């Protein structure tokens, strides 16, 4: 009798790797990853990291991209990992897990840090703004007629109960005003023909397509990380507190289904790079940032991008069982073969192109 040979597992096909050389931290996208782009499916970390890296490497937004740093989706997962038995609760413990991830970049020289977060199968974007800035900076506006400026009129007509507004060169912030008091301040300032709005401030912005999500623990953990990173990088102490680095939930377009949270995260990042926020009077009102149709087209846009000639195509199949063997593809890239289950660990901790 002829001994029956065991059936071989079908090898996973790697559709593309991005970015091309000489950029570091390539992300390999497999057929399994592409399936996440089907309607109704949740985007996985590979697709999230792939598109965020594409936005930054291709310079979408020009100078804004140059002043930004994007962490991989694995960064916050490592930072927020449950403490092992015997570990203390010092902020240095979570920082220790990711301390090498920024060895090639000083994040305090960047204006914006993009942190994709996944909690309980829900994606949202956290944007750390001006981490190197220690004080709020104001910008002065002059009205030649002494009338209310358009953006101030919008605040008043909308009935916003608070705004970051200052009067005179002292730079003292007027905040948490009831609407009637706010109107009085605006009218008083209009007589001087001079207005001060927040030009930039150290803050943590949460962009979430579901209003019910709770984020304070995320912001606290990021503040602790920044405090330790500052001490390591700058050699001095600096407090990152809710007062010195405010957190705020931005009013952004909301998803209308249960599966598009990852798509919205990517659109938030793209819209911020293309149309960056000019003034940081919190909370930011971005409800009409982009049309819903833009999000509905995003899955196919990303799929086309992955399949296009702009991405480096690998035409060889990967044998998943030989994970310890090295594979040289036609592009000259040498890498370890990884099983599909380890796809999440293939991404670089920080997205940079040198």
C-alpha positions as CSV (number, residue, x, y, z in Angstrom):
1,X,0.0,0.0,0.0
2,X,1.0,3.6,-0.6
3,X,1.5,5.7,2.4
4,X,-0.7,8.8,2.3
5,X,1.2,12.0,2.5
6,X,-0.1,14.6,4.9
7,X,-1.7,17.5,3.2
8,X,0.4,20.7,3.2
9,X,-1.1,23.9,4.5
10,X,-1.7,26.4,1.8
11,X,1.0,29.1,2.1
12,X,0.0,32.6,2.9
13,X,0.5,35.0,0.0
14,X,2.1,38.3,0.8
15,X,0.6,40.9,-1.5
16,X,2.9,43.9,-0.7
17,X,5.5,45.4,1.6
18,X,5.6,49.1,2.3
19,X,7.4,51.4,2.2
20,X,10.1,50.6,-0.3
21,X,13.8,50.8,0.5
22,X,15.6,52.6,2.1
23,X,12.8,53.2,4.6
24,X,12.9,51.0,7.7
25,X,10.1,49.2,9.4
26,X,8.4,47.7,6.3
27,X,4.9,46.4,6.8
28,X,3.9,43.2,5.0
29,X,0.2,42.9,4.0
30,X,-1.2,39.4,3.5
31,X,-4.3,38.0,1.8
32,X,-5.8,37.6,5.3
33,X,-5.1,41.3,6.0
34,X,-6.8,42.3,2.7
35,X,-9.9,40.4,3.8
36,X,-10.3,43.0,6.6
37,X,-11.1,45.6,4.0
38,X,-14.4,43.8,3.0
39,X,-17.5,45.6,4.0
40,X,-18.6,44.8,7.6
41,X,-15.2,43.6,8.7
42,X,-13.1,45.2,11.4
43,X,-9.8,46.6,10.3
44,X,-6.8,44.8,11.9
45,X,-3.6,46.4,13.1
46,X,-1.7,45.7,9.9
47,X,-4.1,47.7,7.8
48,X,-4.1,50.5,10.4
49,X,-0.3,50.7,10.5
50,X,0.0,50.3,6.8
51,X,-2.2,53.3,6.0
52,X,-0.8,55.5,8.7
53,X,2.7,54.8,7.5
54,X,1.6,55.6,4.0
55,X,0.3,59.0,5.0
56,X,3.5,59.9,6.7
57,X,6.0,58.5,4.3
58,X,4.3,60.0,1.3
59,X,4.1,63.3,3.0
60,X,0.4,63.8,2.9
61,X,-0.1,67.2,4.4
62,X,3.4,68.4,3.6
63,X,5.1,70.2,6.5
64,X,2.6,68.8,9.0
65,X,3.7,65.3,8.2
66,X,7.3,66.3,8.7
67,X,6.4,67.6,12.2
68,X,4.6,64.5,13.1
69,X,5.4,61.0,14.5
70,X,3.2,58.0,14.2
71,X,3.4,55.2,16.7
72,X,2.4,51.7,15.6
73,X,-0.8,50.2,17.0
74,X,1.4,47.9,19.1
75,X,2.8,50.8,21.1
76,X,-0.2,51.5,23.2
77,X,-0.9,47.8,23.6
78,X,2.6,47.3,25.1
79,X,2.3,50.5,27.2
80,X,-1.0,49.5,28.7
81,X,-0.2,45.8,29.3
82,X,-1.3,44.5,32.6
83,X,1.4,44.6,35.2
84,X,3.1,41.4,36.2
85,X,2.9,40.1,39.7
86,X,5.4,41.9,41.9
87,X,5.7,45.0,39.6
88,X,5.2,48.3,41.3
89,X,2.9,51.0,40.0
90,X,5.6,53.6,39.2
91,X,5.2,55.3,35.8
92,X,8.6,54.1,34.8
93,X,7.4,50.5,34.6
94,X,5.1,50.9,31.5
95,X,7.8,53.2,30.0
96,X,10.4,50.5,30.4
97,X,8.4,48.3,28.0
98,X,8.6,50.8,25.1
99,X,11.7,52.8,26.0
100,X,13.6,51.7,22.9
101,X,10.8,52.5,20.5
102,X,11.8,56.2,20.3
103,X,15.6,55.8,20.4
104,X,15.9,57.2,16.9
105,X,13.5,60.2,17.4
106,X,13.1,62.9,20.0
107,X,9.3,63.1,20.2
108,X,9.5,66.4,21.9
109,X,10.8,68.0,18.7
110,X,7.5,67.0,17.0
111,X,4.3,68.9,17.0
112,X,2.0,65.9,16.7
113,X,2.1,62.3,17.9
114,X,-0.4,60.0,16.4
115,X,-1.3,57.1,18.7
116,X,-3.8,54.5,17.4
117,X,-5.6,52.7,20.3
118,X,-7.7,49.6,20.3
119,X,-9.8,48.9,23.4
120,X,-12.3,46.0,23.5
121,X,-12.2,45.6,19.7
122,X,-12.8,49.4,19.2
123,X,-10.4,51.6,17.4
124,X,-9.9,55.3,18.1
125,X,-7.1,57.9,17.6
126,X,-5.3,59.8,20.3
127,X,-3.4,62.9,19.1
128,X,-0.8,64.3,21.4
129,X,-0.2,67.9,20.4
130,X,2.9,70.0,21.1
131,X,4.4,67.7,23.7
132,X,7.6,69.8,23.9
133,X,5.6,73.0,24.6
134,X,5.3,73.9,28.3
135,X,2.9,76.9,28.0
136,X,-0.1,77.9,26.0
137,X,0.7,80.2,23.1
138,X,-1.8,82.8,21.9
139,X,-2.2,84.4,18.6
140,X,-3.4,88.0,18.2
141,X,-6.1,89.0,15.8
142,X,-7.1,92.6,14.8
143,X,-10.4,93.7,13.5
144,X,-10.2,96.9,11.5
145,X,-13.9,97.7,12.1
146,X,-14.1,96.7,15.8
147,X,-16.9,94.3,14.9
148,X,-17.0,90.7,16.0
149,X,-14.7,88.5,14.0
150,X,-16.4,85.7,12.1
151,X,-15.0,82.9,14.2
152,X,-16.0,84.6,17.4
153,X,-19.5,85.1,16.1
154,X,-19.7,81.4,15.4
155,X,-18.8,80.7,19.0
156,X,-21.5,83.0,20.3
157,X,-24.2,81.9,18.0
158,X,-23.5,78.3,18.7
159,X,-24.0,78.9,22.5
160,X,-20.6,77.4,23.4
161,X,-20.3,77.4,27.2
162,X,-16.5,77.6,27.2
163,X,-13.6,78.8,25.1
164,X,-9.9,79.4,25.4
165,X,-9.8,83.2,25.2
166,X,-7.4,85.8,26.6
167,X,-7.4,89.5,27.0
168,X,-4.5,91.9,26.7
169,X,-0.8,91.0,26.6
170,X,-0.9,89.4,30.0
171,X,-1.9,86.1,28.4
172,X,-4.3,85.1,31.2
173,X,-6.7,82.5,29.9
174,X,-10.5,83.0,30.3
175,X,-12.1,79.7,30.4
176,X,-15.3,77.8,31.4
177,X,-17.4,80.9,31.0
178,X,-21.2,80.7,31.0
179,X,-22.5,81.9,27.7
180,X,-23.8,85.2,29.0
181,X,-20.5,86.1,30.6
182,X,-18.6,84.9,27.5
183,X,-20.7,87.3,25.3
184,X,-19.8,90.2,27.6
185,X,-16.1,89.4,27.3
186,X,-16.3,89.1,23.5
187,X,-18.2,92.4,23.2
188,X,-15.6,94.1,25.5
189,X,-12.8,92.8,23.4
190,X,-14.5,93.9,20.2
191,X,-14.2,97.5,21.3
192,X,-10.4,97.2,21.5
193,X,-10.4,95.7,18.0
194,X,-8.0,93.0,19.4
195,X,-8.6,89.3,20.0
196,X,-6.4,86.5,21.4
197,X,-7.1,82.9,20.6
198,X,-5.1,79.8,21.5
199,X,-2.6,79.2,18.7
200,X,-1.1,76.1,20.1
201,X,-1.1,74.3,23.5
202,X,0.2,71.1,24.9
203,X,-2.9,68.8,24.9
204,X,-4.2,65.3,24.2
205,X,-7.0,65.1,21.7
206,X,-9.2,62.1,21.5
207,X,-10.9,61.4,18.2
208,X,-13.4,58.7,18.7
209,X,-16.3,57.7,16.3
210,X,-18.3,56.4,19.3
211,X,-19.4,59.0,21.9
212,X,-19.8,56.4,24.6
213,X,-16.1,55.5,25.0
214,X,-14.2,56.5,28.1
215,X,-10.7,57.7,27.6
216,X,-9.3,59.3,30.8
217,X,-7.2,56.2,31.7
218,X,-5.7,56.4,28.2
219,X,-4.8,60.0,28.6
220,X,-3.4,59.5,32.1
221,X,-1.2,56.6,30.9
222,X,0.2,58.8,28.0
223,X,0.9,61.7,30.4
224,X,2.9,59.3,32.6
225,X,4.8,58.0,29.6
226,X,5.6,61.5,28.5
227,X,6.8,62.5,31.9
228,X,9.3,59.6,32.1
229,X,10.3,60.1,28.5
230,X,11.1,63.7,29.1
231,X,13.3,62.9,32.1
232,X,15.1,60.3,30.1
233,X,15.5,62.4,27.0
234,X,16.1,65.9,28.5
235,X,17.6,65.0,31.9
236,X,15.2,67.3,33.7
237,X,11.9,66.8,35.5
238,X,8.6,68.1,34.1
239,X,5.1,67.4,35.3
240,X,2.6,66.3,32.8
241,X,-0.8,66.7,34.6
242,X,-4.4,67.4,33.5
243,X,-3.7,71.1,34.1
244,X,-0.4,71.3,32.2
245,X,-1.5,69.0,29.4
246,X,-5.3,69.0,29.0
247,X,-7.2,66.2,27.4
248,X,-10.3,66.8,25.3
249,X,-12.8,64.7,23.3
250,X,-13.1,66.3,19.9
251,X,-16.5,66.6,18.3
252,X,-15.8,64.6,15.2
253,X,-18.0,62.7,12.6
254,X,-19.5,59.6,14.1
255,X,-19.8,56.1,12.6
256,X,-23.3,54.8,11.7
257,X,-22.5,51.1,12.0
258,X,-20.6,48.7,14.2
259,X,-17.6,48.0,12.0
260,X,-16.1,51.2,10.7
261,X,-14.3,52.5,13.8
262,X,-10.9,51.7,12.2
263,X,-11.8,53.4,8.9
264,X,-12.8,56.5,10.8
265,X,-9.5,56.5,12.7
266,X,-7.6,56.5,9.4
267,X,-9.8,59.3,8.0
268,X,-9.3,61.4,11.1
269,X,-5.5,61.1,10.7
270,X,-5.7,61.9,7.0
271,X,-8.0,64.9,7.5
272,X,-5.8,66.3,10.2
273,X,-2.7,66.1,8.0
274,X,-4.5,67.6,5.0
275,X,-6.4,70.2,7.0
276,X,-4.6,70.8,10.3
277,X,-6.3,72.5,13.2
278,X,-5.3,76.2,13.3
279,X,-6.5,77.2,16.7
280,X,-6.7,75.0,19.8
281,X,-9.7,76.3,21.7
282,X,-11.0,73.2,23.3
283,X,-13.2,71.3,22.7
284,X,-12.5,71.2,18.9
285,X,-15.7,71.2,16.9
286,X,-15.0,69.1,13.8
287,X,-18.4,67.6,13.2
288,X,-18.3,68.5,9.5
289,X,-14.7,67.7,9.0
290,X,-15.4,65.3,6.1
291,X,-18.6,63.9,4.4
292,X,-19.7,60.4,5.4
293,X,-19.3,59.3,1.7
294,X,-15.6,59.8,2.1
295,X,-15.5,57.1,4.8
296,X,-17.6,54.7,2.7
297,X,-15.0,54.9,-0.1
298,X,-12.0,54.4,2.2
299,X,-11.9,50.6,2.2
300,X,-11.7,50.4,-1.5
301,X,-9.2,53.3,-1.7
302,X,-6.9,51.4,0.7
303,X,-7.3,48.1,-1.2
304,X,-6.4,49.8,-4.5
305,X,-3.4,51.4,-2.8
306,X,-2.1,48.1,-1.6
307,X,-2.6,46.5,-5.0
308,X,-1.2,49.3,-7.0
309,X,2.3,49.6,-8.3
310,X,3.1,52.3,-5.7
311,X,3.6,49.5,-3.2
312,X,6.4,47.0,-3.5
313,X,4.9,43.7,-4.7
314,X,6.2,40.4,-3.4
315,X,5.6,37.6,-5.9
316,X,6.8,34.8,-3.8
317,X,4.7,32.7,-1.5
318,X,5.8,32.4,2.1
319,X,6.1,28.9,3.7
320,X,4.7,29.6,7.2
321,X,6.2,26.4,8.7
322,X,9.8,27.6,8.1
323,X,9.6,30.5,10.4
324,X,13.3,30.2,11.4
325,X,14.6,30.3,7.8
326,X,15.5,33.5,6.1
327,X,13.9,34.4,2.8
328,X,15.4,36.6,0.2
329,X,12.8,38.1,-2.1
330,X,13.4,39.6,-5.5
331,X,13.7,43.1,-4.1
332,X,16.8,42.1,-2.1
333,X,14.9,42.4,1.3
334,X,16.0,39.8,3.8
335,X,13.5,39.0,6.5
336,X,12.4,36.2,8.8
337,X,9.3,34.3,7.8
338,X,6.5,34.8,10.3
339,X,3.2,32.9,10.8
340,X,0.0,34.8,10.2
341,X,-0.6,34.9,13.9
342,X,2.5,37.1,14.4
343,X,1.6,39.6,11.7
344,X,1.0,42.2,14.4
345,X,4.6,42.1,15.5
346,X,6.0,42.8,12.1
347,X,5.5,46.6,12.4
348,X,8.0,49.0,13.6
349,X,7.3,50.7,16.9
350,X,7.6,54.2,15.4
351,X,7.0,55.2,11.8
352,X,9.9,57.0,10.3
353,X,11.6,57.2,7.0
354,X,15.3,58.1,7.0
